Amino acid sequence: QELGREVALKQIQERFADQPESRGRFVREARITGHLEHPGIVPVYGLGAYADGRPYYAMRFVRGESLQEAIQRFHAAESPRRDA
């Protein structure tokens, strides 16, 4: 909000939210990804936590089809297929 930028928030899944090991892995993912710079990697803008301690991170919002839509399009293609 402070920058007036539209972002995507990634948050830990509810079923893993109370597991310290899962929270740690999620935070490590955010920190590692935040250090990467590559055209194929969505940049991470910030890491935070909700009032209950559940972590989340903000990254560039990428418009376009979802991963699920891309997978469906790939499998529906009539062109020669690659080995999945």
N, C-alpha and C positions, 0 to 999 in steps of 0.2 A: 504494500500500500504506500509506503513512504516514497517509493520511486515512481509510482503510477504505472507500474509495469504488470502486464498479465502474465501469470506464472502457472505452472502445474505444481501441485503439492503431492508428494509421495509420502504416505504414512504407513506405519507398520500395521499389518493385518490384526484385527481385533483379537483373533484366537491366539496370537503370539505376544500381545501387548504386555502381559504380566510376566513374561519369561525374561529374566535378566540376560541370558545368553542370546536370545533373539534380538533384544533391544541393542545389545552390544554389537551384534553382527550388522544390524541395520545402520547404526551410527558409523561403523567402520566403512560400510558401503558408501555412505554419503561423503565421508572424508576422502576416501580414495578417489571416488568419481569426481569430487570437487577439485582434485589436483590434475585431472586429465584435460588435455586440450587436443581435440581431433575433430575434423568435420563430421564424423559419424557418431560422435558422442554428445549427447545433450548436456550443456553446461549446468552445473549446480550453482545457484546463487546464494543459498543460505541454509543453515541447519537450525532447528529450534525444537521446542517441546511444548505440548499442551500443558494446562494447569495440573493434570493428573500425571505428568511425567512422560507420556507417550511421545516418542520422537517423530519428527517429520522433516522433510527438506523441500526447498523450493528450487525449481529448475525452469529453464526456458519452456514456454508453452509452444508446442509444435502443432500447427494446424494440419489437418489431413486425415487420412483414414486411420482407424485404430489398428493395433496389431492383429486383433481378431479378424478384421475386414481384410487385411493384407494376406493373412493365412488362407482365408476362404477364397480370395481372388487367385492366389497361387495354385490351390488345389483344383479350382474350376477351369484353369487355363487349358486350352486345347493344344497349345504348342508343346514341342518335345519337353519332357520333364526331366528335371535333375533328380538325383538320388536324395531323398529327404534326409 
